[in-house]
Amino acid sequence: MRVVFKTSYDRDIDLHEHGLDRGKMLGLVGLMILLPFLVNDYYLAEAANTLIWALAGMGLMIAVGHTGQVSLGHAAFLAIGAYTDAALMNAGVPFLVAFPLAGLLTGLFGAVIAIPAVRMSGIYLAIATLAVFVIVEELILLLEPITGGVSGIAAPSITLFGISFDRYGELHNFYWLILAVVILVTWGYANLMRSPTGRSFLAVRDSEVSARAMGINVTRTRALAFGLSSGVTGLAGALMGHYIGFFNYELFSVFISINLLLVVTIGGLGFIQGAFLGAVLITGMPQVIAILRDGLNASVGVDLGSIPGLDTVLFSVILILFIIFEPTGLYGRWLKIRTWFELFPLARRDMFRRHKTYLKTERMK
């Protein structure tokens, strides 16, 4: 068991619990920076895709994991971010201006629609966000001069200070750009959750009645969280548009929203690390399935390629198993394993048994 001896109040507000934790994080960042020199372009492109999904997962995590708001329409915010960034750059706006504007406009749109929507909860909020997704999809078709309608729109190549960040021409630079954005957003997200605003998010998630009793404006807090969630998701959508190169409204289907929910649920609700673990699973599972499919076909002669929807079925089974046996996700399981080893041999078998955690004030809701 690690004992942290604090000699200053600064340690209480430090982002990292101790020096080893900071060292591990710096080591991981260093490894990600060196990744283009360690793998080929195929795996580097997959790593870039995983980082984009992790960024989108962090966006949804703000709403679902840290505020308790269910959303089935976050693919709409991916679409808004992608189309806004591409349209602005096609109009001559540089990437350094178009990219943050895409996130800002997406966040403002999310905050505006959240003001009436967040007064709902549970399945009603999920249906409302799904309706927003349908509205955004129709708007994309109606705004054909800007969005290209059914035909779609091309995301221009990124050039910064004379350096190309083209997805196909300079994949290394494009990967480093995505990594820089993800690091900055992760750093800001982690600090946000330590601020009074972030703590109000958690208070609203755990008990709205208690949050109101402490003087927190629940509606404003949930609208702010939904706006921030939409903005971060919009940034991910802008990068996704550049990653794809050319896209139309069909890219941002409702299945993308479901996959985003899988990212935060399987990765670990309420943990920033869960967004990364879930993104690795979501982007890596199709590759694993393809490898197993080819292996079975070559060795046994069983062709699973003719089975439609195999990926979706496996994802659904994994989600059900996590909900039943491990609702805290992959990161929650890692925390339990780490705690067990730290307390060994004093760890008890039922140490992590789930108990009813609702408050008496929540029983009549």
C-alpha positions as CSV (number, residue, x, y, z in Angstrom):
1,M,0.0,0.0,0.0
2,R,1.4,3.4,-1.0
3,V,1.5,6.1,1.7
4,V,1.6,9.7,0.5
5,F,3.2,12.1,3.0
6,K,1.9,15.6,2.4
7,T,4.0,18.5,3.5
8,S,2.1,21.3,1.7
9,Y,-1.5,22.1,0.9
10,D,-0.4,22.3,-2.7
11,R,-0.4,18.5,-2.8
12,D,-4.1,18.5,-2.1
13,I,-4.8,20.4,-5.3
14,D,-2.1,18.7,-7.4
15,L,-3.4,17.0,-10.5
16,H,-1.3,13.9,-9.7
17,E,-1.4,12.1,-6.4
18,H,2.3,11.5,-6.3
19,G,5.5,11.7,-8.4
20,L,5.3,8.2,-9.7
21,D,1.8,8.9,-11.1
22,R,3.1,12.0,-12.9
23,G,6.1,10.0,-14.2
24,K,3.8,7.3,-15.6
25,M,1.7,9.9,-17.3
26,L,4.7,11.6,-18.9
27,G,6.0,8.2,-20.0
28,L,2.7,7.4,-21.7
29,V,2.7,10.7,-23.5
30,G,6.3,10.2,-24.6
31,L,5.4,6.8,-25.9
32,M,2.5,8.2,-27.9
33,I,4.7,10.9,-29.3
34,L,7.3,8.3,-30.5
35,L,4.6,6.0,-31.9
36,P,5.1,7.1,-35.6
37,F,8.7,5.8,-35.4
38,L,7.6,2.5,-33.9
39,V,4.7,1.3,-36.1
40,N,3.8,1.4,-39.8
41,D,1.3,3.8,-41.4
42,Y,-1.6,1.3,-41.1
43,Y,-1.4,1.0,-37.3
44,L,-0.6,4.8,-37.0
45,A,-3.8,5.6,-38.8
46,E,-5.7,3.2,-36.4
47,A,-4.1,5.0,-33.5
48,A,-5.2,8.4,-34.9
49,N,-8.7,7.0,-35.2
50,T,-8.6,5.7,-31.6
51,L,-7.6,9.2,-30.4
52,I,-10.5,10.8,-32.2
53,W,-12.9,8.3,-30.7
54,A,-11.4,9.0,-27.2
55,L,-11.9,12.7,-27.7
56,A,-15.5,12.1,-28.7
57,G,-15.9,9.8,-25.7
58,M,-14.6,12.5,-23.3
59,G,-17.2,14.8,-24.8
60,L,-20.0,12.3,-24.1
61,M,-18.5,11.4,-20.7
62,I,-19.1,15.0,-19.5
63,A,-22.8,14.6,-20.1
64,V,-23.3,10.9,-19.2
65,G,-20.6,10.0,-16.8
66,H,-20.2,13.2,-14.8
67,T,-23.7,14.7,-15.0
68,G,-25.9,11.7,-15.4
69,Q,-27.6,12.8,-18.7
70,V,-28.4,10.1,-21.2
71,S,-27.8,11.1,-24.9
72,L,-28.6,9.1,-28.0
73,G,-27.9,12.0,-30.4
74,H,-24.3,12.9,-29.9
75,A,-23.6,11.9,-33.5
76,A,-25.4,15.1,-34.4
77,F,-22.7,17.1,-32.7
78,L,-20.0,15.2,-34.5
79,A,-21.7,16.1,-37.7
80,I,-22.0,19.8,-36.8
81,G,-18.4,20.0,-35.9
82,A,-17.3,18.3,-39.1
83,Y,-19.5,20.3,-41.4
84,T,-18.7,23.6,-39.7
85,D,-14.9,23.1,-39.8
86,A,-15.0,21.9,-43.5
87,A,-17.4,24.7,-44.6
88,L,-15.3,27.4,-42.9
89,M,-12.0,26.1,-44.4
90,N,-13.6,25.8,-47.8
91,A,-14.6,29.5,-47.4
92,G,-10.9,30.4,-46.8
93,V,-10.8,30.4,-43.0
94,P,-7.5,29.0,-41.7
95,F,-7.6,25.8,-39.6
96,L,-6.4,27.6,-36.5
97,V,-9.6,29.7,-36.6
98,A,-12.0,27.2,-38.2
99,F,-11.2,24.3,-35.7
100,P,-11.9,26.1,-32.4
101,L,-14.9,27.9,-34.1
102,A,-16.4,24.5,-35.0
103,G,-16.1,23.4,-31.3
104,L,-17.5,26.7,-30.1
105,L,-20.5,26.8,-32.4
106,T,-21.3,23.2,-31.7
107,G,-21.1,23.9,-28.0
108,L,-23.4,26.9,-28.3
109,F,-25.9,24.8,-30.3
110,G,-25.8,22.1,-27.6
111,A,-26.3,24.6,-24.8
112,V,-29.3,26.2,-26.6
113,I,-31.1,23.0,-27.2
114,A,-30.1,21.8,-23.7
115,I,-32.0,24.6,-21.9
116,P,-35.4,23.0,-22.5
117,A,-34.1,19.4,-22.9
118,V,-32.3,19.1,-19.6
119,R,-35.5,19.6,-17.7
120,M,-36.2,16.1,-18.7
121,S,-34.4,13.0,-17.5
122,G,-34.0,9.3,-18.2
123,I,-35.7,7.9,-21.3
124,Y,-37.4,11.2,-22.1
125,L,-34.1,13.0,-22.4
126,A,-32.7,10.2,-24.5
127,I,-35.7,10.5,-26.9
128,A,-35.2,14.3,-27.0
129,T,-31.6,14.0,-28.0
130,L,-32.5,11.4,-30.6
131,A,-35.0,14.0,-32.0
132,V,-32.2,16.5,-32.2
133,F,-30.2,14.1,-34.2
134,V,-33.0,13.7,-36.7
135,I,-33.4,17.5,-36.9
136,V,-29.7,18.0,-37.6
137,E,-29.7,15.3,-40.2
138,E,-32.6,17.1,-42.0
139,L,-30.8,20.4,-41.7
140,I,-27.7,19.0,-43.4
141,L,-29.9,18.0,-46.4
142,L,-31.7,21.4,-46.5
143,L,-28.4,23.4,-46.3
144,E,-27.1,21.9,-49.5
145,P,-25.2,25.0,-50.7
146,I,-23.1,24.8,-47.5
147,T,-23.1,21.1,-46.7
148,G,-23.2,19.5,-50.1
149,G,-26.5,17.8,-49.3
150,V,-26.6,14.1,-50.2
151,S,-23.4,14.4,-52.2
152,G,-21.3,15.4,-49.2
153,I,-18.4,17.8,-48.6
154,A,-14.6,17.5,-48.7
155,A,-12.5,18.5,-45.7
156,P,-9.5,20.5,-47.0
157,S,-6.0,19.6,-46.2
158,I,-4.6,21.2,-43.0
159,T,-1.5,23.5,-43.4
160,L,0.0,25.3,-40.4
161,F,2.9,27.7,-40.8
162,G,3.8,26.1,-44.1
163,I,3.8,22.5,-42.7
164,S,1.3,20.1,-44.2
165,F,-0.9,18.0,-41.9
166,D,-2.6,16.1,-44.7
167,R,-4.2,12.8,-43.5
168,Y,-2.9,10.8,-46.5
169,G,0.2,12.8,-47.5
170,E,1.7,13.6,-44.0
171,L,0.1,11.0,-41.7
172,H,2.8,11.5,-39.0
173,N,2.1,15.2,-38.7
174,F,-1.7,14.6,-38.7
175,Y,-1.3,12.1,-35.9
176,W,0.8,14.5,-33.8
177,L,-1.9,17.2,-34.4
178,I,-4.6,14.9,-33.1
179,L,-2.4,13.9,-30.1
180,A,-1.8,17.5,-29.2
181,V,-5.5,18.3,-29.3
182,V,-6.4,15.2,-27.2
183,I,-3.7,16.1,-24.6
184,L,-4.9,19.7,-24.2
185,V,-8.5,18.6,-23.9
186,T,-7.7,15.9,-21.4
187,W,-5.6,18.3,-19.3
188,G,-8.5,20.9,-19.4
189,Y,-11.1,18.2,-18.6
190,A,-9.1,16.9,-15.6
191,N,-8.7,20.4,-14.2
192,L,-12.4,21.2,-14.8
193,M,-13.4,18.2,-12.7
194,R,-11.4,19.6,-9.8
195,S,-13.0,23.0,-10.0
196,P,-16.3,24.1,-8.3
197,T,-18.0,23.7,-11.7
198,G,-16.9,20.1,-12.0
199,R,-17.9,19.3,-8.5
200,S,-21.3,20.7,-9.2
201,F,-21.6,18.3,-12.1
202,L,-20.9,15.4,-9.8
203,A,-23.4,16.7,-7.2
204,V,-26.2,17.0,-9.8
205,R,-25.3,13.5,-11.1
206,D,-25.4,11.9,-7.6
207,S,-28.5,13.7,-6.2
208,E,-30.4,16.5,-7.8
209,V,-32.3,17.1,-4.5
210,S,-29.2,17.4,-2.5
211,A,-27.6,19.6,-5.2
212,R,-30.5,22.0,-5.0
213,A,-30.3,22.0,-1.2
214,M,-26.7,23.2,-1.5
215,G,-27.7,26.1,-3.7
216,I,-26.7,24.6,-7.1
217,N,-28.8,25.7,-10.1
218,V,-29.5,22.2,-11.5
219,T,-30.9,23.4,-14.8
220,R,-28.1,25.8,-15.5
221,T,-25.5,23.2,-14.5
222,R,-26.9,20.5,-16.7
223,A,-27.1,22.9,-19.6
224,L,-23.5,24.0,-19.1
225,A,-22.4,20.4,-19.0
226,F,-24.3,19.5,-22.1
227,G,-22.9,22.5,-23.9
228,L,-19.3,21.6,-22.9
229,S,-20.1,18.0,-23.9
230,S,-21.3,19.1,-27.3
231,G,-18.3,21.4,-27.9
232,V,-15.7,18.7,-27.2
233,T,-17.7,16.3,-29.4
234,G,-17.7,18.9,-32.1
235,L,-13.9,19.1,-32.0
236,A,-13.8,15.3,-32.4
237,G,-16.2,15.6,-35.4
238,A,-13.9,18.2,-37.1
239,L,-10.9,15.9,-36.7
240,M,-13.0,13.0,-37.9
241,G,-14.0,14.9,-41.0
242,H,-10.3,15.5,-41.8
243,Y,-9.5,11.8,-41.1
244,I,-12.2,10.6,-43.5
245,G,-11.4,13.3,-46.1
246,F,-14.8,13.3,-47.8
247,F,-18.0,12.6,-46.0
248,N,-21.8,13.1,-46.1
249,Y,-24.6,12.8,-43.6
250,E,-24.6,9.0,-43.7
251,L,-21.3,8.9,-41.9
252,F,-22.9,10.3,-38.7
253,S,-25.6,7.7,-38.2
254,V,-27.4,6.8,-35.0
255,F,-25.0,3.8,-34.7
256,I,-22.2,6.3,-34.1
257,S,-24.2,7.6,-31.1
258,I,-24.6,4.0,-29.9
259,N,-20.9,3.3,-30.3
260,L,-20.1,6.4,-28.3
261,L,-22.3,5.1,-25.5
262,L,-20.4,1.9,-25.7
263,V,-17.1,3.8,-25.3
264,V,-18.1,5.5,-22.1
265,T,-20.0,2.5,-20.7
266,I,-17.5,-0.2,-21.3
267,G,-14.5,2.0,-20.7
268,G,-15.9,3.2,-17.3
269,L,-18.6,5.7,-16.5
270,G,-17.3,8.6,-14.5
271,F,-13.6,8.1,-15.4
272,I,-11.7,10.1,-18.0
273,Q,-9.4,7.1,-18.4
274,G,-12.6,5.1,-19.4
275,A,-13.0,7.1,-22.5
276,F,-9.6,6.0,-23.7
277,L,-10.1,2.3,-22.8
278,G,-13.5,2.3,-24.4
279,A,-12.1,3.9,-27.6
280,V,-9.4,1.3,-27.8
281,L,-12.0,-1.5,-27.5
282,I,-14.4,0.1,-30.0
283,T,-11.7,0.6,-32.7
284,G,-9.7,-2.5,-31.9
285,M,-12.6,-5.0,-31.7
286,P,-13.3,-4.9,-35.5
287,Q,-9.6,-5.6,-36.2
288,V,-9.6,-8.6,-33.7
289,I,-12.8,-9.9,-35.3
290,A,-11.3,-9.7,-38.8
291,I,-8.2,-11.5,-37.7
292,L,-10.2,-14.3,-36.0
293,R,-12.5,-14.5,-39.0
294,D,-9.6,-15.0,-41.4
295,G,-7.9,-17.4,-39.0
296,L,-11.0,-19.6,-38.7
297,N,-11.5,-19.5,-42.4
298,A,-7.9,-20.5,-43.1
299,S,-7.6,-23.2,-40.4
300,V,-11.0,-24.7,-40.0
301,G,-12.8,-23.6,-43.1
302,V,-15.5,-21.7,-41.2
303,D,-16.5,-18.5,-43.1
304,L,-17.9,-16.0,-40.7
305,G,-17.8,-13.2,-43.3
306,S,-21.3,-14.3,-44.5
307,I,-22.9,-13.6,-41.1
308,P,-24.3,-10.0,-41.3
309,G,-24.1,-7.8,-38.2
310,L,-21.5,-10.0,-36.4
311,D,-19.7,-6.9,-35.0
312,T,-22.9,-5.4,-33.6
313,V,-23.9,-8.7,-32.0
314,L,-20.5,-9.0,-30.2
315,F,-20.6,-5.4,-29.1
316,S,-24.1,-5.9,-27.7
317,V,-23.1,-9.1,-25.8
318,I,-20.0,-7.3,-24.4
319,L,-22.2,-4.4,-23.2
320,I,-24.7,-6.7,-21.6
321,L,-22.0,-8.6,-19.8
322,F,-20.4,-5.4,-18.5
323,I,-23.7,-4.0,-17.3
324,I,-24.4,-7.2,-15.4
325,F,-21.0,-8.1,-14.0
326,E,-18.9,-5.0,-14.2
327,P,-21.0,-1.7,-14.4
328,T,-17.9,0.4,-13.6
329,G,-16.3,-0.7,-16.9
330,L,-12.7,-1.6,-17.8
331,Y,-11.2,1.1,-15.7
332,G,-13.3,0.2,-12.7
333,R,-12.1,-3.4,-13.0
334,W,-8.5,-2.2,-13.2
335,L,-9.0,-0.1,-10.0
336,K,-10.4,-3.2,-8.2
337,I,-7.4,-5.3,-9.3
338,R,-4.9,-2.7,-8.2
339,T,-6.6,-2.2,-4.9
340,W,-6.6,-6.0,-4.3
341,F,-2.9,-6.2,-4.8
342,E,-2.2,-3.1,-2.7
343,L,-4.2,-4.6,0.2
344,F,-3.0,-8.2,-0.2
345,P,-3.2,-10.3,2.0
346,L,-5.8,-8.1,3.8
347,A,-8.2,-7.9,0.9
348,R,-11.6,-9.5,1.5
349,R,-13.5,-11.4,-1.1
350,D,-16.7,-9.2,-0.8
351,M,-14.8,-5.9,-0.5
352,F,-16.3,-4.6,-3.8
353,R,-19.8,-5.9,-3.3
354,R,-22.3,-3.4,-4.6
355,H,-24.7,-1.8,-2.2
356,K,-27.7,0.4,-2.6
357,T,-26.3,3.9,-2.7
358,Y,-29.4,6.0,-3.2
359,L,-30.3,8.6,-0.7
360,K,-33.6,8.7,1.2
361,T,-34.5,11.8,-0.7
362,E,-34.3,9.9,-3.9
363,R,-36.6,7.1,-3.1
364,M,-39.8,8.8,-4.3
365,K,-38.3,9.9,-7.6
